[in-house]
């Protein structure tokens, strides 16, 4: 009986740890991820699947060019790089 309780406790702790670690591809700190997760969880019980970066066509203060996001002109093959915002994220 004790081993069953131990297994259940470990499983619950693993679920809690997995829920706390939200996948994030945005250029933000772990502290920002925790704060964003806390705010979202305070208004909804739905799970947070991912926190994603938001890209912009024009440079705004705090935006960085990561090289991961671009628009491709299919006729010329020219890439127009986009800016990744550090002050805005998308959560799903």
PDB file of N, CA, C and O in Angstrom:
ATOM      1  N   UNK A   1       0.824  -1.191   0.000  1.00  0.00           N
ATOM      2  CA  UNK A   1       0.000   0.000   0.000  1.00  0.00           C
ATOM      3  C   UNK A   1       0.867   1.253   0.000  1.00  0.00           C
ATOM      4  O   UNK A   1       0.559   2.239  -0.669  1.00  0.00           O
ATOM      5  N   UNK A   2       1.962   1.195   0.766  1.00  0.00           N
ATOM      6  CA  UNK A   2       2.834   2.354   0.843  1.00  0.00           C
ATOM      7  C   UNK A   2       3.465   2.663  -0.522  1.00  0.00           C
ATOM      8  O   UNK A   2       3.608   3.830  -0.886  1.00  0.00           O
ATOM      9  N   UNK A   3       3.840   1.628  -1.271  1.00  0.00           N
ATOM     10  CA  UNK A   3       4.451   1.848  -2.587  1.00  0.00           C
ATOM     11  C   UNK A   3       3.450   2.448  -3.575  1.00  0.00           C
ATOM     12  O   UNK A   3       3.832   3.239  -4.438  1.00  0.00           O
ATOM     13  N   UNK A   4       2.186   2.084  -3.458  1.00  0.00           N
ATOM     14  CA  UNK A   4       1.153   2.664  -4.316  1.00  0.00           C
ATOM     15  C   UNK A   4       1.012   4.152  -4.027  1.00  0.00           C
ATOM     16  O   UNK A   4       0.924   4.952  -4.958  1.00  0.00           O
ATOM     17  N   UNK A   5       0.989   4.533  -2.769  1.00  0.00           N
ATOM     18  CA  UNK A   5       0.896   5.941  -2.395  1.00  0.00           C
ATOM     19  C   UNK A   5       2.127   6.709  -2.867  1.00  0.00           C
ATOM     20  O   UNK A   5       2.018   7.852  -3.311  1.00  0.00           O
ATOM     21  N   UNK A   6       3.283   6.087  -2.772  1.00  0.00           N
ATOM     22  CA  UNK A   6       4.508   6.729  -3.243  1.00  0.00           C
ATOM     23  C   UNK A   6       4.447   6.966  -4.748  1.00  0.00           C
ATOM     24  O   UNK A   6       4.829   8.034  -5.226  1.00  0.00           O
ATOM     25  N   UNK A   7       3.971   5.983  -5.490  1.00  0.00           N
ATOM     26  CA  UNK A   7       3.846   6.119  -6.947  1.00  0.00           C
ATOM     27  C   UNK A   7       2.860   7.221  -7.310  1.00  0.00           C
ATOM     28  O   UNK A   7       3.110   8.005  -8.226  1.00  0.00           O
ATOM     29  N   UNK A   8       1.757   7.283  -6.606  1.00  0.00           N
ATOM     30  CA  UNK A   8       0.759   8.325  -6.873  1.00  0.00           C
ATOM     31  C   UNK A   8       1.332   9.694  -6.566  1.00  0.00           C
ATOM     32  O   UNK A   8       1.128  10.637  -7.330  1.00  0.00           O
ATOM     33  N   UNK A   9       2.044   9.816  -5.462  1.00  0.00           N
ATOM     34  CA  UNK A   9       2.649  11.093  -5.086  1.00  0.00           C
ATOM     35  C   UNK A   9       3.668  11.539  -6.119  1.00  0.00           C
ATOM     36  O   UNK A   9       3.691  12.710  -6.497  1.00  0.00           O
ATOM     37  N   UNK A  10       4.504  10.631  -6.578  1.00  0.00           N
ATOM     38  CA  UNK A  10       5.505  10.947  -7.599  1.00  0.00           C
ATOM     39  C   UNK A  10       4.828  11.358  -8.899  1.00  0.00           C
ATOM     40  O   UNK A  10       5.271  12.301  -9.555  1.00  0.00           O
ATOM     41  N   UNK A  11       3.769  10.670  -9.276  1.00  0.00           N
ATOM     42  CA  UNK A  11       3.043  11.008 -10.506  1.00  0.00           C
ATOM     43  C   UNK A  11       2.418  12.393 -10.411  1.00  0.00           C
ATOM     44  O   UNK A  11       2.456  13.157 -11.375  1.00  0.00           O
ATOM     45  N   UNK A  12       1.851  12.717  -9.275  1.00  0.00           N
ATOM     46  CA  UNK A  12       1.250  14.042  -9.091  1.00  0.00           C
ATOM     47  C   UNK A  12       2.313  15.135  -9.127  1.00  0.00           C
ATOM     48  O   UNK A  12       2.093  16.202  -9.699  1.00  0.00           O
ATOM     49  N   UNK A  13       3.453  14.870  -8.520  1.00  0.00           N
ATOM     50  CA  UNK A  13       4.534  15.849  -8.540  1.00  0.00           C
ATOM     51  C   UNK A  13       5.061  16.045  -9.955  1.00  0.00           C
ATOM     52  O   UNK A  13       5.388  17.169 -10.338  1.00  0.00           O
ATOM     53  N   UNK A  14       5.150  14.985 -10.731  1.00  0.00           N
ATOM     54  CA  UNK A  14       5.611  15.085 -12.118  1.00  0.00           C
ATOM     55  C   UNK A  14       4.627  15.888 -12.953  1.00  0.00           C
ATOM     56  O   UNK A  14       5.033  16.700 -13.784  1.00  0.00           O
ATOM     57  N   UNK A  15       3.320  15.664 -12.734  1.00  0.00           N
ATOM     58  CA  UNK A  15       2.308  16.433 -13.450  1.00  0.00           C
ATOM     59  C   UNK A  15       2.405  17.913 -13.103  1.00  0.00           C
ATOM     60  O   UNK A  15       2.302  18.763 -13.988  1.00  0.00           O
ATOM     61  N   UNK A  16       2.600  18.228 -11.843  1.00  0.00           N
ATOM     62  CA  UNK A  16       2.722  19.623 -11.417  1.00  0.00           C
ATOM     63  C   UNK A  16       3.960  20.273 -12.026  1.00  0.00           C
ATOM     64  O   UNK A  16       3.911  21.430 -12.442  1.00  0.00           O
ATOM     65  N   UNK A  17       5.062  19.542 -12.081  1.00  0.00           N
ATOM     66  CA  UNK A  17       6.287  20.078 -12.671  1.00  0.00           C
ATOM     67  C   UNK A  17       6.112  20.300 -14.168  1.00  0.00           C
ATOM     68  O   UNK A  17       6.585  21.301 -14.707  1.00  0.00           O
ATOM     69  N   UNK A  18       5.441  19.379 -14.839  1.00  0.00           N
ATOM     70  CA  UNK A  18       5.206  19.524 -16.275  1.00  0.00           C
ATOM     71  C   UNK A  18       4.284  20.704 -16.557  1.00  0.00           C
ATOM     72  O   UNK A  18       4.466  21.414 -17.546  1.00  0.00           O
ATOM     73  N   UNK A  19       3.306  20.911 -15.702  1.00  0.00           N
ATOM     74  CA  UNK A  19       2.387  22.037 -15.887  1.00  0.00           C
ATOM     75  C   UNK A  19       3.101  23.358 -15.672  1.00  0.00           C
ATOM     76  O   UNK A  19       2.757  24.356 -16.305  1.00  0.00           O
ATOM     77  N   UNK A  20       4.081  23.381 -14.798  1.00  0.00           N
ATOM     78  CA  UNK A  20       4.801  24.615 -14.506  1.00  0.00           C
ATOM     79  C   UNK A  20       5.766  24.980 -15.627  1.00  0.00           C
ATOM     80  O   UNK A  20       6.046  26.161 -15.832  1.00  0.00           O
ATOM     81  N   UNK A  21       6.278  24.000 -16.351  1.00  0.00           N
ATOM     82  CA  UNK A  21       7.242  24.248 -17.414  1.00  0.00           C
ATOM     83  C   UNK A  21       6.509  24.408 -18.740  1.00  0.00           C
ATOM     84  O   UNK A  21       6.271  23.428 -19.445  1.00  0.00           O
ATOM     85  N   UNK A  22       6.153  25.640 -19.077  1.00  0.00           N
ATOM     86  CA  UNK A  22       5.434  25.922 -20.309  1.00  0.00           C
ATOM     87  C   UNK A  22       6.450  26.087 -21.443  1.00  0.00           C
ATOM     88  O   UNK A  22       7.395  26.863 -21.296  1.00  0.00           O
ATOM     89  N   UNK A  23       6.287  25.388 -22.558  1.00  0.00           N
ATOM     90  CA  UNK A  23       7.204  25.573 -23.685  1.00  0.00           C
ATOM     91  C   UNK A  23       7.153  27.023 -24.181  1.00  0.00           C
ATOM     92  O   UNK A  23       6.078  27.608 -24.315  1.00  0.00           O
ATOM     93  N   UNK A  24       8.311  27.579 -24.444  1.00  0.00           N
ATOM     94  CA  UNK A  24       8.383  28.978 -24.860  1.00  0.00           C
ATOM     95  C   UNK A  24       9.472  29.148 -25.902  1.00  0.00           C
ATOM     96  O   UNK A  24      10.611  28.734 -25.684  1.00  0.00           O
ATOM     97  N   UNK A  25       9.129  29.761 -27.050  1.00  0.00           N
ATOM     98  CA  UNK A  25      10.142  30.048 -28.058  1.00  0.00           C
ATOM     99  C   UNK A  25      10.409  31.545 -28.178  1.00  0.00           C
ATOM    100  O   UNK A  25      11.160  31.969 -29.056  1.00  0.00           O
ATOM    101  N   UNK A  26       9.809  32.339 -27.316  1.00  0.00           N
ATOM    102  CA  UNK A  26      10.001  33.783 -27.332  1.00  0.00           C
ATOM    103  C   UNK A  26      11.312  34.144 -26.621  1.00  0.00           C
ATOM    104  O   UNK A  26      11.727  33.441 -25.700  1.00  0.00           O
ATOM    105  N   UNK A  27      11.962  35.231 -27.043  1.00  0.00           N
ATOM    106  CA  UNK A  27      13.213  35.634 -26.407  1.00  0.00           C
ATOM    107  C   UNK A  27      12.951  36.386 -25.093  1.00  0.00           C
ATOM    108  O   UNK A  27      13.231  37.580 -24.980  1.00  0.00           O
ATOM    109  N   UNK A  28      12.411  35.668 -24.111  1.00  0.00           N
ATOM    110  CA  UNK A  28      12.114  36.259 -22.807  1.00  0.00           C
ATOM    111  C   UNK A  28      12.720  35.378 -21.715  1.00  0.00           C
ATOM    112  O   UNK A  28      13.064  34.220 -21.953  1.00  0.00           O
ATOM    113  N   UNK A  29      12.842  35.939 -20.532  1.00  0.00           N
ATOM    114  CA  UNK A  29      13.473  35.211 -19.436  1.00  0.00           C
ATOM    115  C   UNK A  29      12.523  34.173 -18.836  1.00  0.00           C
ATOM    116  O   UNK A  29      11.314  34.209 -19.064  1.00  0.00           O
ATOM    117  N   UNK A  30      13.093  33.254 -18.069  1.00  0.00           N
ATOM    118  CA  UNK A  30      12.271  32.250 -17.380  1.00  0.00           C
ATOM    119  C   UNK A  30      11.344  32.917 -16.375  1.00  0.00           C
ATOM    120  O   UNK A  30      10.218  32.467 -16.162  1.00  0.00           O
ATOM    121  N   UNK A  31      11.819  33.983 -15.763  1.00  0.00           N
ATOM    122  CA  UNK A  31      10.980  34.722 -14.814  1.00  0.00           C
ATOM    123  C   UNK A  31       9.767  35.314 -15.531  1.00  0.00           C
ATOM    124  O   UNK A  31       8.656  35.285 -15.002  1.00  0.00           O
ATOM    125  N   UNK A  32       9.978  35.851 -16.734  1.00  0.00           N
ATOM    126  CA  UNK A  32       8.854  36.373 -17.521  1.00  0.00           C
ATOM    127  C   UNK A  32       7.860  35.265 -17.848  1.00  0.00           C
ATOM    128  O   UNK A  32       6.649  35.473 -17.777  1.00  0.00           O
ATOM    129  N   UNK A  33       8.372  34.079 -18.208  1.00  0.00           N
ATOM    130  CA  UNK A  33       7.496  32.942 -18.516  1.00  0.00           C
ATOM    131  C   UNK A  33       6.660  32.592 -17.293  1.00  0.00           C
ATOM    132  O   UNK A  33       5.459  32.352 -17.411  1.00  0.00           O
ATOM    133  N   UNK A  34       7.290  32.560 -16.113  1.00  0.00           N
ATOM    134  CA  UNK A  34       6.548  32.247 -14.881  1.00  0.00           C
ATOM    135  C   UNK A  34       5.488  33.303 -14.588  1.00  0.00           C
ATOM    136  O   UNK A  34       4.368  32.965 -14.204  1.00  0.00           O
ATOM    137  N   UNK A  35       5.827  34.578 -14.766  1.00  0.00           N
ATOM    138  CA  UNK A  35       4.860  35.646 -14.504  1.00  0.00           C
ATOM    139  C   UNK A  35       3.695  35.600 -15.489  1.00  0.00           C
ATOM    140  O   UNK A  35       2.541  35.760 -15.093  1.00  0.00           O
ATOM    141  N   UNK A  36       3.988  35.384 -16.760  1.00  0.00           N
ATOM    142  CA  UNK A  36       2.931  35.297 -17.771  1.00  0.00           C
ATOM    143  C   UNK A  36       2.026  34.106 -17.460  1.00  0.00           C
ATOM    144  O   UNK A  36       0.802  34.216 -17.528  1.00  0.00           O
ATOM    145  N   UNK A  37       2.627  32.979 -17.121  1.00  0.00           N
ATOM    146  CA  UNK A  37       1.845  31.783 -16.785  1.00  0.00           C
ATOM    147  C   UNK A  37       0.950  32.043 -15.579  1.00  0.00           C
ATOM    148  O   UNK A  37      -0.212  31.637 -15.566  1.00  0.00           O
ATOM    149  N   UNK A  38       1.485  32.713 -14.577  1.00  0.00           N
ATOM    150  CA  UNK A  38       0.713  33.010 -13.364  1.00  0.00           C
ATOM    151  C   UNK A  38      -0.494  33.898 -13.684  1.00  0.00           C
ATOM    152  O   UNK A  38      -1.593  33.669 -13.179  1.00  0.00           O
ATOM    153  N   UNK A  39      -0.281  34.900 -14.518  1.00  0.00           N
ATOM    154  CA  UNK A  39      -1.378  35.813 -14.875  1.00  0.00           C
ATOM    155  C   UNK A  39      -2.459  35.077 -15.660  1.00  0.00           C
ATOM    156  O   UNK A  39      -3.648  35.246 -15.388  1.00  0.00           O
ATOM    157  N   UNK A  40      -2.055  34.266 -16.625  1.00  0.00           N
ATOM    158  CA  UNK A  40      -3.035  33.545 -17.444  1.00  0.00           C
ATOM    159  C   UNK A  40      -3.798  32.537 -16.600  1.00  0.00           C
ATOM    160  O   UNK A  40      -5.015  32.409 -16.732  1.00  0.00           O
ATOM    161  N   UNK A  41      -3.094  31.826 -15.738  1.00  0.00           N
ATOM    162  CA  UNK A  41      -3.771  30.834 -14.896  1.00  0.00           C
ATOM    163  C   UNK A  41      -4.711  31.469 -13.883  1.00  0.00           C
ATOM    164  O   UNK A  41      -5.602  30.797 -13.364  1.00  0.00           O
ATOM    165  N   UNK A  42      -4.525  32.765 -13.592  1.00  0.00           N
ATOM    166  CA  UNK A  42      -5.431  33.422 -12.648  1.00  0.00           C
ATOM    167  C   UNK A  42      -6.778  33.754 -13.279  1.00  0.00           C
ATOM    168  O   UNK A  42      -7.751  34.003 -12.566  1.00  0.00           O
ATOM    169  N   UNK A  43      -6.845  33.761 -14.625  1.00  0.00           N
ATOM    170  CA  UNK A  43      -8.105  34.108 -15.285  1.00  0.00           C
ATOM    171  C   UNK A  43      -8.749  32.948 -16.034  1.00  0.00           C
ATOM    172  O   UNK A  43      -9.902  33.052 -16.455  1.00  0.00           O
ATOM    173  N   UNK A  44      -8.020  31.838 -16.208  1.00  0.00           N
ATOM    174  CA  UNK A  44      -8.603  30.692 -16.900  1.00  0.00           C
ATOM    175  C   UNK A  44      -8.020  29.393 -16.354  1.00  0.00           C
ATOM    176  O   UNK A  44      -6.895  29.352 -15.856  1.00  0.00           O
ATOM    177  N   UNK A  45      -8.810  28.345 -16.462  1.00  0.00           N
ATOM    178  CA  UNK A  45      -8.328  27.030 -16.025  1.00  0.00           C
ATOM    179  C   UNK A  45      -7.809  26.208 -17.203  1.00  0.00           C
ATOM    180  O   UNK A  45      -7.318  25.096 -17.011  1.00  0.00           O
ATOM    181  N   UNK A  46      -7.914  26.739 -18.410  1.00  0.00           N
ATOM    182  CA  UNK A  46      -7.421  26.019 -19.586  1.00  0.00           C
ATOM    183  C   UNK A  46      -5.896  25.945 -19.528  1.00  0.00           C
ATOM    184  O   UNK A  46      -5.247  26.870 -19.038  1.00  0.00           O
ATOM    185  N   UNK A  47      -5.325  24.853 -20.024  1.00  0.00           N
ATOM    186  CA  UNK A  47      -3.864  24.717 -19.980  1.00  0.00           C
ATOM    187  C   UNK A  47      -3.190  25.668 -20.976  1.00  0.00           C
ATOM    188  O   UNK A  47      -3.750  25.991 -22.024  1.00  0.00           O
ATOM    189  N   UNK A  48      -1.992  26.102 -20.632  1.00  0.00           N
ATOM    190  CA  UNK A  48      -1.182  26.908 -21.542  1.00  0.00           C
ATOM    191  C   UNK A  48      -0.347  25.926 -22.351  1.00  0.00           C
ATOM    192  O   UNK A  48       0.477  25.202 -21.791  1.00  0.00           O
ATOM    193  N   UNK A  49      -0.550  25.896 -23.647  1.00  0.00           N
ATOM    194  CA  UNK A  49       0.164  24.943 -24.497  1.00  0.00           C
ATOM    195  C   UNK A  49       1.551  25.444 -24.866  1.00  0.00           C
ATOM    196  O   UNK A  49       2.517  24.681 -24.837  1.00  0.00           O
ATOM    197  N   UNK A  50       1.655  26.725 -25.212  1.00  0.00           N
ATOM    198  CA  UNK A  50       2.934  27.279 -25.632  1.00  0.00           C
ATOM    199  C   UNK A  50       2.890  28.805 -25.551  1.00  0.00           C
ATOM    200  O   UNK A  50       1.836  29.418 -25.716  1.00  0.00           O
ATOM    201  N   UNK A  51       4.031  29.395 -25.298  1.00  0.00           N
ATOM    202  CA  UNK A  51       4.201  30.846 -25.377  1.00  0.00           C
ATOM    203  C   UNK A  51       5.102  31.088 -26.582  1.00  0.00           C
ATOM    204  O   UNK A  51       6.234  30.606 -26.635  1.00  0.00           O
ATOM    205  N   UNK A  52       4.576  31.848 -27.556  1.00  0.00           N
ATOM    206  CA  UNK A  52       5.289  32.036 -28.816  1.00  0.00           C
ATOM    207  C   UNK A  52       5.730  33.484 -28.996  1.00  0.00           C
ATOM    208  O   UNK A  52       5.128  34.408 -28.450  1.00  0.00           O
ATOM    209  N   UNK A  53       6.779  33.657 -29.763  1.00  0.00           N
ATOM    210  CA  UNK A  53       7.267  34.988 -30.113  1.00  0.00           C
ATOM    211  C   UNK A  53       6.312  35.635 -31.108  1.00  0.00           C
ATOM    212  O   UNK A  53       5.631  34.947 -31.869  1.00  0.00           O
ATOM    213  N   UNK A  54       6.270  36.956 -31.094  1.00  0.00           N
ATOM    214  CA  UNK A  54       5.463  37.721 -32.043  1.00  0.00           C
ATOM    215  C   UNK A  54       6.431  38.493 -32.934  1.00  0.00           C
ATOM    216  O   UNK A  54       7.343  39.153 -32.437  1.00  0.00           O
ATOM    217  N   UNK A  55       6.236  38.412 -34.237  1.00  0.00           N
ATOM    218  CA  UNK A  55       7.112  39.082 -35.198  1.00  0.00           C
ATOM    219  C   UNK A  55       6.435  40.311 -35.776  1.00  0.00           C
ATOM    220  O   UNK A  55       5.209  40.382 -35.864  1.00  0.00           O
ATOM    221  N   UNK A  56       7.264  41.289 -36.174  1.00  0.00           N
ATOM    222  CA  UNK A  56       6.769  42.524 -36.768  1.00  0.00           C
ATOM    223  C   UNK A  56       7.561  42.811 -38.038  1.00  0.00           C
ATOM    224  O   UNK A  56       8.730  42.441 -38.152  1.00  0.00           O
ATOM    225  N   UNK A  57       6.911  43.474 -38.987  1.00  0.00           N
ATOM    226  CA  UNK A  57       7.581  43.828 -40.234  1.00  0.00           C
ATOM    227  C   UNK A  57       8.568  44.966 -40.044  1.00  0.00           C
ATOM    228  O   UNK A  57       9.616  45.006 -40.689  1.00  0.00           O
ATOM    229  N   UNK A  58       8.224  45.897 -39.148  1.00  0.00           N
ATOM    230  CA  UNK A  58       9.075  47.069 -38.915  1.00  0.00           C
ATOM    231  C   UNK A  58       9.666  46.998 -37.514  1.00  0.00           C
ATOM    232  O   UNK A  58       9.095  46.388 -36.610  1.00  0.00           O
ATOM    233  N   UNK A  59      10.812  47.628 -37.355  1.00  0.00           N
ATOM    234  CA  UNK A  59      11.481  47.642 -36.067  1.00  0.00           C
ATOM    235  C   UNK A  59      10.712  48.513 -35.083  1.00  0.00           C
ATOM    236  O   UNK A  59      10.298  49.628 -35.404  1.00  0.00           O
ATOM    237  N   UNK A  60      10.533  47.986 -33.892  1.00  0.00           N
ATOM    238  CA  UNK A  60       9.938  48.734 -32.783  1.00  0.00           C
ATOM    239  C   UNK A  60      10.932  48.663 -31.622  1.00  0.00           C
ATOM    240  O   UNK A  60      11.768  47.759 -31.591  1.00  0.00           O
ATOM    241  N   UNK A  61      10.860  49.594 -30.671  1.00  0.00           N
ATOM    242  CA  UNK A  61      11.793  49.559 -29.547  1.00  0.00           C
ATOM    243  C   UNK A  61      11.743  48.208 -28.828  1.00  0.00           C
ATOM    244  O   UNK A  61      10.668  47.720 -28.479  1.00  0.00           O
ATOM    245  N   UNK A  62      12.897  47.623 -28.617  1.00  0.00           N
ATOM    246  CA  UNK A  62      12.985  46.343 -27.926  1.00  0.00           C
ATOM    247  C   UNK A  62      12.908  45.133 -28.841  1.00  0.00           C
ATOM    248  O   UNK A  62      13.076  44.005 -28.377  1.00  0.00           O
ATOM    249  N   UNK A  63      12.659  45.336 -30.125  1.00  0.00           N
ATOM    250  CA  UNK A  63      12.581  44.208 -31.060  1.00  0.00           C
ATOM    251  C   UNK A  63      13.988  43.801 -31.479  1.00  0.00           C
ATOM    252  O   UNK A  63      14.898  44.628 -31.549  1.00  0.00           O
ATOM    253  N   UNK A  64      14.145  42.515 -31.755  1.00  0.00           N
ATOM    254  CA  UNK A  64      15.444  41.995 -32.188  1.00  0.00           C
ATOM    255  C   UNK A  64      15.267  41.205 -33.480  1.00  0.00           C
ATOM    256  O   UNK A  64      14.204  40.639 -33.734  1.00  0.00           O
ATOM    257  N   UNK A  65      16.321  41.173 -34.291  1.00  0.00           N
ATOM    258  CA  UNK A  65      16.276  40.375 -35.503  1.00  0.00           C
ATOM    259  C   UNK A  65      16.978  39.052 -35.188  1.00  0.00           C
ATOM    260  O   UNK A  65      18.193  39.014 -34.999  1.00  0.00           O
ATOM    261  N   UNK A  66      16.206  37.979 -35.135  1.00  0.00           N
ATOM    262  CA  UNK A  66      16.763  36.683 -34.775  1.00  0.00           C
ATOM    263  C   UNK A  66      17.201  35.889 -35.999  1.00  0.00           C
ATOM    264  O   UNK A  66      18.003  34.963 -35.879  1.00  0.00           O
ATOM    265  N   UNK A  67      16.690  36.238 -37.163  1.00  0.00           N
ATOM    266  CA  UNK A  67      17.013  35.495 -38.369  1.00  0.00           C
ATOM    267  C   UNK A  67      16.120  34.286 -38.582  1.00  0.00           C
ATOM    268  O   UNK A  67      16.231  33.597 -39.597  1.00  0.00           O
ATOM    269  N   UNK A  68      15.223  34.022 -37.618  1.00  0.00           N
ATOM    270  CA  UNK A  68      14.322  32.865 -37.746  1.00  0.00           C
ATOM    271  C   UNK A  68      13.075  33.186 -38.540  1.00  0.00           C
ATOM    272  O   UNK A  68      12.446  32.290 -39.103  1.00  0.00           O
ATOM    273  N   UNK A  69      12.715  34.452 -38.590  1.00  0.00           N
ATOM    274  CA  UNK A  69      11.473  34.830 -39.245  1.00  0.00           C
ATOM    275  C   UNK A  69      11.776  35.747 -40.430  1.00  0.00           C
ATOM    276  O   UNK A  69      12.484  36.744 -40.290  1.00  0.00           O
ATOM    277  N   UNK A  70      11.236  35.402 -41.589  1.00  0.00           N
ATOM    278  CA  UNK A  70      11.441  36.219 -42.777  1.00  0.00           C
ATOM    279  C   UNK A  70      10.304  35.989 -43.755  1.00  0.00           C
ATOM    280  O   UNK A  70       9.582  34.995 -43.684  1.00  0.00           O
ATOM    281  N   UNK A  71      10.165  36.943 -44.677  1.00  0.00           N
ATOM    282  CA  UNK A  71       9.234  36.783 -45.789  1.00  0.00           C
ATOM    283  C   UNK A  71      10.073  36.501 -47.027  1.00  0.00           C
ATOM    284  O   UNK A  71      11.084  37.159 -47.275  1.00  0.00           O
ATOM    285  N   UNK A  72       9.643  35.524 -47.786  1.00  0.00           N
ATOM    286  CA  UNK A  72      10.398  35.119 -48.966  1.00  0.00           C
ATOM    287  C   UNK A  72       9.672  35.565 -50.219  1.00  0.00           C
ATOM    288  O   UNK A  72       8.503  35.235 -50.418  1.00  0.00           O
ATOM    289  N   UNK A  73      10.369  36.319 -51.068  1.00  0.00           N
ATOM    290  CA  UNK A  73       9.830  36.702 -52.371  1.00  0.00           C
ATOM    291  C   UNK A  73      10.083  35.521 -53.309  1.00  0.00           C
ATOM    292  O   UNK A  73      11.232  35.219 -53.631  1.00  0.00           O
ATOM    293  N   UNK A  74       9.028  34.864 -53.742  1.00  0.00           N
ATOM    294  CA  UNK A  74       9.169  33.653 -54.558  1.00  0.00           C
ATOM    295  C   UNK A  74       9.744  33.926 -55.936  1.00  0.00           C
ATOM    296  O   UNK A  74      10.352  33.035 -56.529  1.00  0.00           O
ATOM    297  N   UNK A  75       9.569  35.130 -56.463  1.00  0.00           N
ATOM    298  CA  UNK A  75      10.096  35.447 -57.795  1.00  0.00           C
ATOM    299  C   UNK A  75      11.605  35.668 -57.754  1.00  0.00           C
ATOM    300  O   UNK A  75      12.330  35.175 -58.618  1.00  0.00           O
ATOM    301  N   UNK A  76      12.074  36.400 -56.765  1.00  0.00           N
ATOM    302  CA  UNK A  76      13.499  36.746 -56.712  1.00  0.00           C
ATOM    303  C   UNK A  76      14.286  35.873 -55.736  1.00  0.00           C
ATOM    304  O   UNK A  76      15.511  35.789 -55.823  1.00  0.00           O
ATOM    305  N   UNK A  77      13.592  35.232 -54.818  1.00  0.00           N
ATOM    306  CA  UNK A  77      14.273  34.438 -53.804  1.00  0.00           C
ATOM    307  C   UNK A  77      14.842  35.271 -52.667  1.00  0.00           C
ATOM    308  O   UNK A  77      15.569  34.755 -51.818  1.00  0.00           O
ATOM    309  N   UNK A  78      14.511  36.567 -52.647  1.00  0.00           N
ATOM    310  CA  UNK A  78      15.048  37.475 -51.631  1.00  0.00           C
ATOM    311  C   UNK A  78      14.288  37.303 -50.314  1.00  0.00           C
ATOM    312  O   UNK A  78      13.059  37.229 -50.286  1.00  0.00           O
ATOM    313  N   UNK A  79      15.049  37.242 -49.240  1.00  0.00           N
ATOM    314  CA  UNK A  79      14.461  37.160 -47.904  1.00  0.00           C
ATOM    315  C   UNK A  79      14.402  38.548 -47.281  1.00  0.00           C
ATOM    316  O   UNK A  79      15.386  39.287 -47.297  1.00  0.00           O
ATOM    317  N   UNK A  80      13.245  38.897 -46.734  1.00  0.00           N
ATOM    318  CA  UNK A  80      13.100  40.123 -45.959  1.00  0.00           C
ATOM    319  C   UNK A  80      12.897  39.691 -44.510  1.00  0.00           C
ATOM    320  O   UNK A  80      11.853  39.152 -44.143  1.00  0.00           O
ATOM    321  N   UNK A  81      13.914  39.942 -43.705  1.00  0.00           N
ATOM    322  CA  UNK A  81      13.862  39.486 -42.322  1.00  0.00           C
ATOM    323  C   UNK A  81      12.885  40.303 -41.512  1.00  0.00           C
ATOM    324  O   UNK A  81      12.702  41.496 -41.754  1.00  0.00           O
ATOM    325  N   UNK A  82      12.253  39.651 -40.542  1.00  0.00           N
ATOM    326  CA  UNK A  82      11.278  40.288 -39.666  1.00  0.00           C
ATOM    327  C   UNK A  82      11.881  40.434 -38.274  1.00  0.00           C
ATOM    328  O   UNK A  82      12.853  39.759 -37.934  1.00  0.00           O
ATOM    329  N   UNK A  83      11.305  41.309 -37.486  1.00  0.00           N
ATOM    330  CA  UNK A  83      11.790  41.594 -36.139  1.00  0.00           C
ATOM    331  C   UNK A  83      10.953  40.837 -35.112  1.00  0.00           C
ATOM    332  O   UNK A  83       9.724  40.823 -35.195  1.00  0.00           O
ATOM    333  N   UNK A  84      11.611  40.218 -34.157  1.00  0.00           N
ATOM    334  CA  UNK A  84      10.938  39.507 -33.078  1.00  0.00           C
ATOM    335  C   UNK A  84      10.813  40.446 -31.898  1.00  0.00           C
ATOM    336  O   UNK A  84      11.805  40.998 -31.421  1.00  0.00           O
ATOM    337  N   UNK A  85       9.588  40.624 -31.429  1.00  0.00           N
ATOM    338  CA  UNK A  85       9.332  41.547 -30.324  1.00  0.00           C
ATOM    339  C   UNK A  85       9.651  40.885 -28.989  1.00  0.00           C
ATOM    340  O   UNK A  85       9.341  39.714 -28.772  1.00  0.00           O
ATOM    341  N   UNK A  86      10.271  41.651 -28.102  1.00  0.00           N
ATOM    342  CA  UNK A  86      10.581  41.152 -26.761  1.00  0.00           C
ATOM    343  C   UNK A  86       9.568  41.655 -25.736  1.00  0.00           C
ATOM    344  O   UNK A  86       9.603  41.250 -24.575  1.00  0.00           O
ATOM    345  N   UNK A  87       8.664  42.543 -26.168  1.00  0.00           N
ATOM    346  CA  UNK A  87       7.674  43.100 -25.251  1.00  0.00           C
ATOM    347  C   UNK A  87       6.273  42.524 -25.465  1.00  0.00           C
ATOM    348  O   UNK A  87       5.317  42.952 -24.819  1.00  0.00           O
ATOM    349  N   UNK A  88       6.156  41.555 -26.371  1.00  0.00           N
ATOM    350  CA  UNK A  88       4.843  41.010 -26.712  1.00  0.00           C
ATOM    351  C   UNK A  88       4.995  39.528 -27.047  1.00  0.00           C
ATOM    352  O   UNK A  88       5.898  39.141 -27.789  1.00  0.00           O
ATOM    353  N   UNK A  89       4.108  38.707 -26.497  1.00  0.00           N
ATOM    354  CA  UNK A  89       4.114  37.279 -26.802  1.00  0.00           C
ATOM    355  C   UNK A  89       2.688  36.831 -27.107  1.00  0.00           C
ATOM    356  O   UNK A  89       1.721  37.530 -26.806  1.00  0.00           O
ATOM    357  N   UNK A  90       2.583  35.661 -27.705  1.00  0.00           N
ATOM    358  CA  UNK A  90       1.291  35.058 -27.989  1.00  0.00           C
ATOM    359  C   UNK A  90       1.202  33.753 -27.202  1.00  0.00           C
ATOM    360  O   UNK A  90       2.125  32.938 -27.227  1.00  0.00           O
ATOM    361  N   UNK A  91       0.095  33.566 -26.512  1.00  0.00           N
ATOM    362  CA  UNK A  91      -0.087  32.362 -25.693  1.00  0.00           C
ATOM    363  C   UNK A  91      -1.273  31.569 -26.227  1.00  0.00           C
ATOM    364  O   UNK A  91      -2.337  32.126 -26.494  1.00  0.00           O
ATOM    365  N   UNK A  92      -1.077  30.265 -26.378  1.00  0.00           N
ATOM    366  CA  UNK A  92      -2.182  29.392 -26.772  1.00  0.00           C
ATOM    367  C   UNK A  92      -2.252  28.221 -25.841  1.00  0.00           C
ATOM    368  O   UNK A  92      -3.117  27.360 -25.996  1.00  0.00           O
TER     369      UNK A  92
END
